[in-house]
């Protein structure tokens, strides 16, 4: 037995050198070290959305300023804060207290938590990191480390040179989506190489039914993608895994294709079963949800300037640099490629090993770009794939493009390694010339393609240059961003060309090209980190005052607390941000505030009214009763904001100022509707949002101002009672006369199937890891 473990350990470390593992673990930590040290550094350094968005902080600042460079520190979409951080923190808190995270009582008038999907309520154990201070950064680092290890394993399985394997793993851990979208869209990325590895593992073990095993790697990869909080990215990544699996199926011997396809099906089914509770919660919520543009086909064309940003990410400055006319391009990108990666990807098209895989990756990349650009011959064909047309493909397809380019680049660099090994042996001048041409011709073609692409995107980027040439913000000029980006990218490609073409660099050829790849990806990743800024302390007095005053009621914010951050602080708010949203809630908002409200981001600010006021500013000042009917007791507004109509309002309609700071004013509304309401002949003693005691002299009706959805149950004196709708939005139940103990609970309908699916999935997962005779018997049973 000791000899077996020694052999196993020796084999592992021979394929996974310790220093490689150290690089994959330590590099993400070192890159984010200034943020991890944060308060210990002079001036501090944080990318925490609470500070950047000024959510409940003592002071405010421009959301794009405060760092060495202007812009946002590593995330384009504020959903990094209002969804991943705020709602993920709530899910983590629920798990920590032994509560299943089914319901979010703190946004809107209550809504599903797991069913909303984006909070990643079942993304265990990763979601638990969001319960820690700075948890968003810990989550990003953990996923980067996992992504690096999974890519390392995939490239090893594909038989790459060890240097290529390490470089490719670093590239995936620091890819453009992790750099720019460290919120929901980036979370499935770590599992894409694991899913591809699962396909490779099945390919190498499928020898008829008795040889089919290892579907658990595929199940873990796909299951991680499904559970990792962002279904659009997970679905689009799944299309690449499917294409890869179909390729490997076609390459199987005739007698092994059916078993191979069966194993793929078992692995995919196991993944869905592992995610069954999450999927059941989502599926039972969707019929009652408003899903916005996802209900119809989405045919958004990528803005033309985004193509320049894909090759030269900071050609137009850091994230959201420039006038507002430039923001559309930033809202449309979900990552970037850089220049060295496409150069090596074109180089990789010429190799002979795994020729079919290279062609598949190239075709997949072209299909993605064609769909982004809505090219007539490609986009309609892509839309025929079920579900593609319902996604924001132009923005969320970047991870798949990055993976296709990375694998092609890895093949290309691996070809260079193999050619270098051949040339190191004894050979004649004629053979050396032939070997040189094997590398030189593809390299020159790749350089030419990239040169033409650079010329094209520079011309396409002319409108952005026209907007930016007269714009200045921060220590770096717009011209420097533009010319510096092109020159730096061009210099790295020129260095790679020189290493591939000049004999003087033959000895260090692989090292130079790999170093250029890694240097570019690390530099591009670190640029947004120069936008980290000092920490803004949370206004503890404001939060504590609200907790003391609000009871079970809700508050409304006009910018002081970003939507969903009530969930972070344990304060119920009618503000929300996200999709899907409860359809009944959106209908009520349109009824109360007009059809021009923003159903996705109900922040009290946007859209501004014709007179330039915040969206709810006039309602709060002139018609507070509209908010009071929703149970709103408090209002947080920017310090000094005028509330039209309050000066002339009678005393009974005036808002009471409770607290003021340099950032916010806190008001109390005079007559908020109570959370629990019954007739005067009932005494109500609330114990929490879900429990209360009543004592009614006659039967009465209780109104609970929480969203009514299928899945809510009420027990009165331990007996199930009927729940009804109040105003097509809230909950209503009939109370008996006399004392009663009442308890409300929510469980998504059909969750028994979800738990049964999870148990079955865990059994299949364990079965997939088994070896030897037992595995063969299990596969024989499946064959029957």
C-alpha positions in Angstrom: 0.0 0.0 0.0 2.7 2.6 0.8 4.3 1.8 -2.6 1.0 2.4 -4.3 0.6 5.8 -2.7 4.3 6.7 -3.5 3.7 5.8 -7.1 0.5 7.8 -7.2 2.1 10.8 -5.7 5.1 10.5 -8.0 2.9 10.3 -11.1 0.8 13.4 -9.9 3.8 15.6 -9.3 5.5 14.6 -12.5 2.4 15.9 -14.4 1.5 18.7 -12.1 4.8 20.3 -10.9 4.6 22.0 -7.6 5.8 25.3 -8.9 3.1 25.3 -11.5 0.5 24.8 -8.8 2.0 27.5 -6.8 1.8 29.9 -9.8 -1.9 29.1 -10.3 -2.7 29.7 -6.7 -0.5 32.6 -5.8 -0.8 34.7 -9.0 -4.5 35.7 -8.5 -3.7 36.5 -4.9 -0.7 38.6 -5.7 -2.5 40.5 -8.5 -5.3 41.4 -6.0 -3.0 41.9 -3.0 -3.4 45.7 -2.8 -7.2 45.1 -2.5 -6.7 42.3 0.0 -4.5 44.6 2.1 -6.9 47.5 1.5 -7.2 49.5 4.6 -3.6 48.7 5.7 -2.4 50.7 2.7 -2.1 54.5 2.6 -5.3 55.8 1.0 -6.8 52.3 0.8 -7.6 50.4 -2.3 -11.0 48.7 -2.9 -13.2 47.5 -5.7 -16.0 46.9 -3.3 -19.3 48.0 -5.0 -20.5 49.4 -1.7 -17.8 52.1 -1.9 -17.9 52.5 -5.6 -21.7 52.8 -5.8 -21.8 54.8 -2.5 -24.5 52.5 -1.1 -25.4 53.7 2.4 -22.0 55.5 2.8 -21.3 58.6 4.9 -20.2 60.6 1.8 -20.6 60.3 -1.9 -18.3 60.7 -4.9 -18.5 60.3 -8.6 -18.8 56.6 -9.3 -16.1 56.8 -12.1 -13.5 58.7 -10.0 -11.4 58.1 -7.0 -8.6 55.8 -8.3 -5.3 56.4 -10.1 -7.2 56.0 -13.3 -10.9 56.9 -13.8 -13.4 54.2 -14.4 -14.7 51.1 -12.7 -12.3 48.7 -10.9 -12.8 45.4 -12.6 -16.5 45.3 -13.4 -18.6 47.0 -16.0 -22.1 46.1 -14.7 -23.2 47.4 -11.3 -24.9 44.0 -10.9 -21.6 43.1 -9.3 -23.0 45.0 -6.3 -26.8 45.1 -6.5 -27.2 41.4 -7.3 -24.0 39.3 -6.7 -22.9 41.1 -3.5 -26.3 42.3 -2.1 -28.4 39.2 -2.8 -25.5 36.8 -2.6 -24.9 38.1 0.9 -28.5 37.4 1.8 -28.2 33.8 0.4 -25.0 33.3 2.4 -26.7 34.6 5.6 -29.6 32.3 5.1 -27.3 29.3 4.8 -25.4 30.4 7.8 -28.5 30.5 9.9 -29.8 27.2 8.6 -32.5 28.7 6.4 -33.1 27.5 2.8 -32.7 30.6 0.6 -36.1 30.4 -1.1 -37.4 33.9 -0.4 -36.1 37.5 -0.4 -38.3 39.7 1.7 -36.1 42.8 1.3 -36.6 43.7 -2.4 -39.9 45.0 -4.0 -42.7 43.6 -1.8 -40.8 40.3 -1.6 -39.8 38.0 -4.3 -38.1 34.6 -4.8 -34.4 34.4 -4.0 -33.3 31.1 -5.4 -36.0 31.4 -8.2 -34.5 34.7 -9.3 -31.4 32.6 -10.2 -28.8 35.4 -10.3 -28.1 35.4 -6.6 -26.7 31.9 -7.0 -28.4 30.7 -3.9 -27.3 27.1 -4.5 -23.9 27.9 -5.9 -22.2 26.1 -3.0 -19.7 26.5 -1.4 -18.8 29.6 -3.4 -21.8 31.7 -2.4 -20.8 31.4 1.2 -17.8 33.6 0.5 -20.3 36.5 -0.1 -21.2 36.4 3.5 -17.7 37.6 4.4 -16.5 41.3 4.4 -15.0 41.7 1.0 -16.6 38.5 -0.1 -17.0 39.6 -3.8 -13.2 39.8 -4.1 -12.7 36.4 -2.4 -15.2 34.9 -4.8 -13.4 36.3 -7.8 -10.0 35.0 -6.6 -11.4 31.6 -5.8 -13.0 31.3 -9.3 -9.8 32.5 -11.0 -7.8 29.8 -9.1 -10.3 27.1 -10.0 -10.4 28.3 -13.6 -6.6 28.0 -13.9 -6.5 24.5 -12.4 -9.4 23.3 -14.7 -7.7 24.7 -17.8 -4.4 23.2 -16.7 -6.0 19.8 -16.5 -7.7 20.2 -19.9 -4.5 21.2 -21.7 -2.7 18.3 -20.1 -5.4 16.0 -21.3 -5.0 17.3 -24.8 -1.3 16.4 -24.7 0.2 19.9 -24.8 3.7 20.8 -23.9 4.1 21.6 -20.1 5.0 25.3 -20.9 1.9 25.7 -23.1 -0.2 24.1 -20.3 0.9 26.6 -17.7 0.7 29.6 -20.0 -2.8 28.6 -21.2 -4.0 28.1 -17.6 -2.8 31.6 -16.6 -4.5 33.0 -19.7 -7.8 31.5 -18.8 -7.5 32.6 -15.1 -7.0 36.2 -16.2 -9.2 36.3 -19.3 -11.0 39.4 -20.5 -14.3 38.4 -19.0 -12.8 38.0 -15.5 -11.2 41.4 -16.0 -14.3 43.3 -17.1 -17.3 41.3 -15.9 -16.4 40.0 -12.4 -20.1 39.7 -11.6 -22.6 37.1 -12.6 -21.5 36.5 -16.2 -18.0 35.5 -15.2 -19.0 32.9 -12.6 -19.6 30.0 -14.9 -16.2 30.5 -16.6 -14.3 28.3 -14.2 -16.3 25.3 -15.1 -16.1 25.5 -18.9 -12.7 23.8 -19.2 -13.9 21.2 -16.6 -16.8 20.3 -18.8 -14.6 20.0 -21.8 -12.2 17.9 -19.8 -15.2 15.7 -18.9 -15.8 15.1 -22.6 -12.1 14.2 -23.1 -12.1 11.8 -20.2 -15.1 10.0 -21.7 -13.4 9.9 -25.1 -10.3 8.2 -23.7 -12.1 5.6 -21.7 -15.0 4.6 -23.9 -14.4 1.1 -25.2 -17.9 -0.2 -25.5 -20.3 -0.1 -22.6 -17.8 -1.7 -20.2 -15.4 1.1 -20.7 -17.8 4.0 -20.2 -17.1 5.8 -16.9 -15.8 9.1 -15.7 -19.0 11.0 -16.6 -18.7 12.7 -13.2 -16.1 15.1 -14.5 -18.6 16.2 -17.2 -21.4 16.3 -14.6 -19.3 18.5 -12.3 -18.4 20.9 -15.1 -21.9 21.3 -16.4 -23.4 21.3 -13.0 -21.1 24.1 -11.8 -22.0 26.1 -14.9 -25.8 25.6 -14.2 -25.5 26.5 -10.5 -23.2 29.5 -10.9 -25.9 32.1 -11.0 -25.9 33.3 -14.6 -28.0 31.1 -16.9 -27.2 33.0 -20.1 -23.5 32.5 -19.9 -24.0 28.9 -18.7 -26.3 28.1 -21.7 -24.0 29.7 -24.2 -21.0 27.9 -22.8 -23.0 24.7 -23.0 -23.2 25.1 -26.8 -19.4 25.0 -27.1 -19.4 21.8 -24.9 -22.1 20.3 -27.1 -20.1 21.1 -30.3 -17.0 19.6 -28.7 -18.9 16.4 -27.7 -20.3 16.0 -31.2 -16.9 16.3 -32.6 -15.5 13.6 -30.3 -18.6 11.4 -31.0 -17.8 11.6 -34.7 -14.2 10.6 -34.0 -15.1 7.5 -32.0 -14.9 4.1 -33.6 -18.3 2.9 -34.9 -18.8 0.4 -32.0 -18.0 3.0 -29.3 -20.3 5.9 -30.5 -23.5 4.7 -28.9 -21.8 4.1 -25.5 -20.0 7.4 -25.8 -23.2 9.3 -26.5 -24.9 7.4 -23.7 -22.1 8.5 -21.3 -22.4 12.1 -22.4 -26.2 12.0 -21.9 -25.7 10.5 -18.4 -23.2 13.2 -17.5 -25.4 16.0 -18.7 -28.5 14.5 -16.9 -26.5 14.1 -13.7 -25.5 17.8 -14.0 -29.2 18.8 -14.3 -30.1 16.5 -11.4 -27.4 18.1 -9.2 -29.0 21.5 -9.9 -32.6 20.2 -9.6 -33.6 22.4 -6.5 -32.3 25.5 -8.3 -33.9 24.6 -11.6 -37.3 23.7 -10.0 -37.3 27.0 -8.1 -36.5 28.9 -11.3 -39.0 27.0 -13.5 -41.9 27.4 -11.1 -41.2 31.2 -10.8 -40.9 31.9 -14.5 -44.7 31.6 -15.3 -45.3 34.4 -12.8 -42.3 36.5 -13.8 -41.7 39.5 -16.1 -38.6 38.7 -18.2 -38.3 41.9 -20.3 -36.6 41.5 -23.6 -36.0 37.8 -23.0 -39.7 37.1 -23.9 -39.0 37.9 -27.5 -36.1 37.6 -30.0 -33.1 39.8 -29.2 -31.3 41.0 -32.3 -28.9 43.6 -30.9 -25.9 44.3 -33.2 -22.6 44.8 -31.5 -21.6 48.6 -31.8 -18.9 48.9 -34.4 -16.4 50.5 -32.0 -16.5 47.4 -29.8 -14.5 45.4 -32.3 -11.5 47.8 -31.7 -11.9 47.3 -28.0 -11.9 43.5 -28.4 -8.4 43.7 -29.9 -7.1 46.8 -28.1 -9.2 46.8 -24.9 -8.2 50.3 -23.7 -8.0 52.0 -27.1 -10.9 54.2 -25.9 -9.7 54.5 -22.3 -10.6 52.5 -19.1 -14.1 51.3 -18.3 -16.6 54.0 -19.0 -14.0 56.6 -19.9 -15.3 59.4 -22.0 -18.5 61.3 -22.6 -21.9 59.6 -22.1 -22.1 59.0 -25.9 -19.4 56.3 -25.4 -21.3 54.4 -22.7 -23.3 52.3 -25.2 -20.1 50.5 -26.3 -19.2 49.7 -22.7 -22.6 48.3 -22.0 -22.3 46.0 -25.0 -19.0 44.3 -24.2 -18.4 41.3 -21.9 -14.7 40.8 -22.3 -11.8 41.2 -24.9 -9.3 39.1 -26.8 -6.1 41.2 -27.0 -3.7 40.9 -29.9 -1.3 38.0 -29.1 -4.1 35.5 -28.5 -5.7 36.0 -32.0 -2.2 36.0 -33.6 -1.4 32.6 -32.1 -4.9 31.4 -32.8 -4.5 32.1 -36.5 -1.1 30.4 -36.2 -2.8 27.4 -34.7 -5.0 26.9 -37.7 -2.0 25.5 -39.7 -1.1 22.6 -37.5 -2.0 19.0 -38.4 -2.4 17.5 -35.0 -6.1 17.6 -33.9 -7.0 19.2 -37.2 -10.7 18.6 -36.8 -10.7 20.2 -33.4 -8.9 23.3 -34.7 -11.4 23.7 -37.6 -14.3 23.3 -35.1 -12.9 26.0 -32.9 -12.3 28.3 -35.8 -15.9 27.8 -37.1 -17.4 28.3 -33.7 -15.5 31.6 -33.3 -16.6 32.8 -36.7 -20.2 31.9 -35.9 -20.1 33.9 -32.7 -18.6 36.9 -34.4 -21.2 36.6 -37.2 -24.0 36.5 -34.7 -22.6 39.5 -32.8 -22.4 41.5 -36.0 -25.8 40.2 -37.2 -24.3 39.0 -40.5 -27.1 37.9 -42.9 -25.6 34.5 -43.6 -24.8 33.6 -40.0 -27.1 35.3 -37.6 -30.4 33.7 -38.8 -28.6 30.3 -38.8 -27.5 30.8 -35.2 -31.0 32.0 -34.2 -32.3 28.6 -35.2 -30.5 27.0 -32.2 -33.2 26.9 -29.6 -32.7 29.6 -27.0 -29.9 31.6 -28.7 -32.3 34.4 -29.9 -33.5 34.9 -26.3 -30.1 35.8 -25.0 -28.0 39.0 -25.1 -25.6 37.1 -27.3 -23.6 40.1 -28.4 -22.5 40.7 -24.8 -22.3 37.2 -23.2 -20.6 35.3 -26.0 -17.2 36.6 -25.2 -16.2 33.7 -22.9 -16.8 31.2 -25.7 -14.8 33.3 -28.1 -12.0 33.6 -25.6 -12.0 29.8 -25.1 -12.0 29.1 -28.8 -9.1 31.5 -29.3 -7.2 30.2 -26.3 -7.4 26.6 -27.4 -6.3 27.5 -30.9 -3.5 29.6 -29.6 -2.4 26.7 -27.3 -2.4 24.3 -30.3 -0.3 26.9 -32.2 2.2 27.4 -29.4 2.4 23.6 -29.0 3.3 23.3 -32.6 6.1 25.7 -32.1 7.3 23.6 -29.2 7.2 20.4 -31.3 9.1 22.1 -34.2 11.7 23.4 -31.8 12.2 19.9 -30.5 12.7 18.6 -34.0 15.2 21.3 -34.9 17.3 20.6 -31.8 18.3 17.3 -33.2 21.0 16.6 -35.8 19.7 17.5 -39.3 20.9 18.9 -42.5 20.5 22.4 -43.9 17.7 21.4 -46.2 15.7 19.9 -43.3 16.3 22.9 -41.1 15.0 25.2 -43.9 11.9 23.1 -44.3 11.3 23.1 -40.5 11.8 26.9 -40.5 9.2 27.3 -43.3 6.7 25.2 -41.3 6.7 28.0 -38.7 7.5 31.0 -40.8 4.7 30.8 -43.3 1.9 30.5 -40.8 3.5 33.2 -38.7 3.6 35.6 -41.6 0.0 34.8 -42.5 -1.1 35.3 -38.9 0.8 38.7 -38.8 -0.8 39.8 -42.0 -4.3 38.9 -40.8 -3.8 40.8 -37.6 -2.4 43.8 -39.5 -5.5 43.9 -41.7 -7.8 43.5 -38.7 -5.9 46.4 -36.9 -6.4 48.6 -40.0 -10.1 47.8 -40.1 -10.9 48.4 -36.5 -8.9 51.6 -36.4 -11.1 53.0 -39.2 -14.2 51.6 -37.5 -13.2 53.3 -34.3 -13.1 56.8 -35.9 -16.4 58.0 -34.3 -15.0 57.1 -30.8 -11.8 59.0 -31.6 -13.9 62.0 -32.6 -15.7 62.0 -29.3 -12.6 61.4 -27.2 -10.0 63.6 -28.8 -11.3 66.7 -27.0 -12.0 64.8 -23.8 -9.7 64.6 -20.8 -10.1 62.8 -17.5 -7.4 61.6 -15.2 -3.6 61.6 -15.7 -3.6 59.9 -19.1 -4.8 61.6 -22.4 -7.2 60.1 -24.8 -4.6 60.0 -27.5 -2.2 58.1 -25.3 -4.9 55.4 -24.7 -5.5 55.1 -28.5 -1.9 55.2 -29.8 -0.4 53.4 -26.8 -2.8 50.5 -27.1 -2.1 49.9 -30.8 1.7 50.4 -30.4 1.9 48.1 -27.3 -0.2 45.4 -29.0 1.7 45.7 -32.2 5.0 45.5 -30.4 4.1 42.3 -28.6 3.0 40.7 -31.9 6.2 41.9 -33.6 8.2 40.3 -30.8 6.4 37.0 -31.3 7.1 37.3 -35.1 10.7 38.0 -34.5 11.0 35.0 -32.1 9.3 32.7 -34.7 11.3 34.0 -37.7 14.8 35.0 -36.7 17.3 32.2 -36.1 19.0 34.2 -33.4 15.9 33.7 -31.1 15.5 30.0 -31.9 16.8 28.9 -28.6 14.3 31.1 -26.6 11.5 31.0 -29.2 8.9 29.2 -27.0 9.8 31.2 -23.9 9.5 34.5 -25.7 6.1 33.8 -27.3 4.7 32.3 -24.0 6.0 35.3 -22.0 4.4 37.7 -24.5 1.1 35.9 -24.1 1.2 36.0 -20.3 2.6 39.6 -20.1 -0.2 40.9 -22.3 -3.0 39.1 -20.4 -1.7 40.2 -17.0 -1.2 43.8 -18.1 -4.7 44.1 -19.6 -6.2 42.5 -16.5 -4.4 44.9 -14.1 -5.4 48.1 -15.9 -8.9 48.3 -14.3 -7.3 47.6 -10.9 -5.7 51.1 -11.1 -9.3 52.4 -10.7 -9.6 51.0 -7.2 -10.2 53.7 -4.7 -10.3 54.4 -1.0 -13.0 52.9 1.2 -16.0 55.0 1.9 -17.3 54.1 5.4 -20.8 52.9 5.7 -23.1 55.3 7.5 -23.8 53.2 10.6 -26.0 55.9 12.1 -28.2 56.0 9.1 -28.5 52.2 9.0 -29.2 51.9 12.8 -31.8 54.7 12.7 -33.6 53.0 9.9 -33.6 49.6 11.7 -35.0 51.3 14.8 -37.7 53.1 12.9 -38.8 50.8 10.1 -40.3 47.8 12.0 -41.8 45.4 9.4 -42.4 48.2 6.9 -40.4 49.1 3.9 -38.3 52.1 2.7 -37.8 53.8 -0.6 -34.5 55.2 -1.8 -33.7 57.8 -4.4 -30.1 56.9 -4.7 -28.9 56.7 -1.1 -29.1 53.0 -0.9 -28.8 51.2 -4.3 -31.5 48.7 -5.2 -31.3 45.4 -3.4 -28.9 46.7 -0.8 -31.7 46.6 1.7 -31.2 42.8 1.6 -27.5 43.4 2.4 -28.3 45.5 5.5 -31.5 43.6 6.5 -33.9 46.4 5.6 -36.9 45.9 3.4 -37.1 48.2 0.4 -39.5 48.6 -2.5 -36.5 49.3 -4.8 -35.2 46.4 -6.9 -32.8 45.6 -9.7 -32.8 42.4 -11.8 -34.5 40.1 -14.2 -36.8 38.2 -13.9 -39.1 40.3 -11.7 -42.6 39.3 -10.4 -45.1 40.2 -13.1 -47.7 41.3 -10.5 -45.2 43.7 -8.9 -44.3 45.2 -12.2 -48.0 45.6 -13.1 -48.6 47.4 -9.8 -45.6 49.7 -10.3 -46.9 50.7 -13.7 -50.3 51.3 -12.3 -49.0 53.5 -9.5 -46.2 55.3 -11.2 -46.8 55.2 -14.9 -45.8 52.9 -17.8 -42.5 54.8 -18.4 -40.8 53.4 -15.3 -37.8 51.2 -15.7 -38.9 47.7 -14.7 -35.3 46.3 -14.5 -33.8 49.1 -12.3 -36.4 50.6 -10.1 -34.0 52.8 -8.2 -36.2 55.9 -7.7 -34.0 57.9 -10.0 -34.4 56.7 -13.6 -35.9 57.7 -15.8 -35.9 61.4 -14.9 -39.2 63.3 -15.2 -39.7 65.9 -17.9 -38.8 68.6 -15.3 -35.4 66.9 -14.6 -36.4 65.5 -11.2 -35.7 62.0 -10.1 -38.4 59.5 -11.0 -40.0 59.3 -7.6 -39.1 62.8 -6.4 -42.4 64.4 -7.2 -44.4 61.4 -6.0 -42.6 61.4 -2.6 -43.3 65.1 -2.1 -46.8 65.5 -3.5 -48.4 62.0 -3.3 -46.7 60.1 -0.5 -49.9 58.1 0.0 -49.1 56.1 -3.2 -46.0 54.8 -1.5 -47.7 54.4 1.9 -50.2 52.0 0.4 -47.2 49.7 -0.4 -46.2 49.8 3.2 -43.4 52.4 2.8 -42.5 54.0 6.1 -39.1 55.7 5.4 -37.5 57.5 2.5 -33.8 58.0 1.9 -33.0 60.9 -0.5 -29.8 62.8 -1.4 -28.9 65.4 1.2 -30.7 68.7 0.5 -33.0 67.3 -2.2 -36.1 69.4 -2.6 -39.4 67.5 -2.3 -42.0 69.5 -4.3 -45.2 70.1 -2.6 -44.0 69.5 1.0 -43.9 73.1 2.0 -47.6 73.6 1.0 -48.8 70.1 2.3 -51.1 70.0 5.3 -49.4 68.8 8.5 -50.9 65.3 8.3 -49.2 64.7 4.9 -45.8 66.2 5.7 -42.7 64.0 5.9 -40.7 64.0 9.2 -37.0 64.5 8.9 -35.3 61.9 11.1 -31.7 62.1 10.2 -29.4 64.0 7.9 -25.8 63.6 6.9 -23.4 64.9 4.2 -24.8 62.2 1.8 -28.4 61.5 2.7 -31.6 62.7 4.4 -33.9 60.2 6.1 -37.6 61.0 6.2 -40.6 59.2 7.8 -43.8 59.0 5.9 -46.8 59.9 8.0 -49.3 57.1 7.4 -47.7 53.9 6.1 -50.0 50.9 5.7 -48.9 48.2 8.3 -47.3 45.0 7.2 -50.0 43.0 9.0 -53.4 44.5 8.9 -56.8 43.4 10.2 -60.0 44.8 11.4 -60.2 46.8 14.6 -61.7 43.9 16.5 -58.4 42.0 16.2 -55.3 42.4 18.3 -52.2 41.6 16.3 -48.8 40.8 17.9 -46.2 40.4 15.1 -43.2 38.2 16.1 -41.4 38.3 12.7 -42.3 38.6 9.1 -43.5 35.1 9.0 -45.0 34.6 12.5 -47.6 36.5 14.6 -50.3 36.0 17.2 -53.9 37.3 16.8 -56.9 37.5 19.1 -60.1 38.4 17.2 -63.5 38.8 18.8 -65.1 37.7 15.5 -63.7 36.0 12.3 -61.8 38.6 10.3 -59.5 39.0 7.3 -55.7 39.5 7.7 -53.8 41.3 5.0 -50.0 40.6 4.8 -48.2 43.0 2.5 -45.9 40.4 1.1 -46.0 39.3 -2.6 -48.4 36.4 -3.1 -47.0 33.6 -5.2 -47.7 29.8 -5.5 -45.6 28.2 -2.9 -46.7 30.3 0.0 -48.5 28.4 2.8 -50.1 29.5 6.1 -50.8 27.5 9.2 -53.2 28.7 11.8 -52.9 26.9 15.1 -50.8 24.3 13.2 -53.6 23.7 10.7 -53.2 24.5 7.0 -55.4 27.4 5.9 -56.3 28.9 2.5 -54.3 31.9 1.2 -55.8 34.4 -1.2 -54.8 37.5 -3.1 -55.3 41.1 -1.9 -55.2 43.7 -4.6 -53.8 41.1 -7.0 -50.5 41.5 -5.2 -50.5 40.8 -1.4 -51.6 37.9 0.7 -55.0 37.5 2.5 -56.1 34.9 5.0 -59.2 34.5 7.1 -58.7 34.6 10.9 -60.8 32.7 13.4 -62.2 34.3 16.4 -60.2 33.9 19.6 -56.4 33.5 20.0 -54.5 32.1 17.1 -50.8 31.4 16.3 -50.1 32.0 12.6 -47.0 31.0 10.6 -46.3 31.7 7.0 -43.7 29.7 4.9 -42.6 29.6 1.3 -41.3 26.6 -0.6 -41.3 26.6 -4.4 -44.0 24.3 -5.8 -42.8 20.8 -6.7 -39.6 21.0 -4.6 -40.0 17.4 -3.5 -39.1 16.5 -7.1 -36.1 18.9 -6.8 -34.7 17.1 -3.7 -35.4 13.7 -5.2 -33.5 14.7 -8.3 -30.6 15.9 -6.2 -30.4 12.6 -4.4 -30.5 10.7 -7.7 -27.9 13.0 -9.1 -25.5 12.5 -6.2 -25.9 8.7 -6.7 -25.0 9.0 -10.4 -22.1 11.3 -9.6 -20.6 8.7 -7.2 -21.3 5.9 -9.7 -19.4 7.9 -12.4 -16.3 8.0 -10.2 -16.2 4.3 -9.6 -13.6 2.0 -11.2 -13.0 -1.6 -12.1 -15.5 -4.4 -12.0 -18.2 -2.5 -10.2 -18.2 0.2 -12.9 -18.3 -2.4 -15.6 -21.3 -4.0 -14.0 -23.1 -0.7 -13.7 -22.5 0.2 -17.3 -23.8 -3.3 -18.3 -27.0 -2.5 -16.4 -27.3 0.8 -18.2 -26.8 -1.0 -21.6 -29.7 -3.3 -20.8 
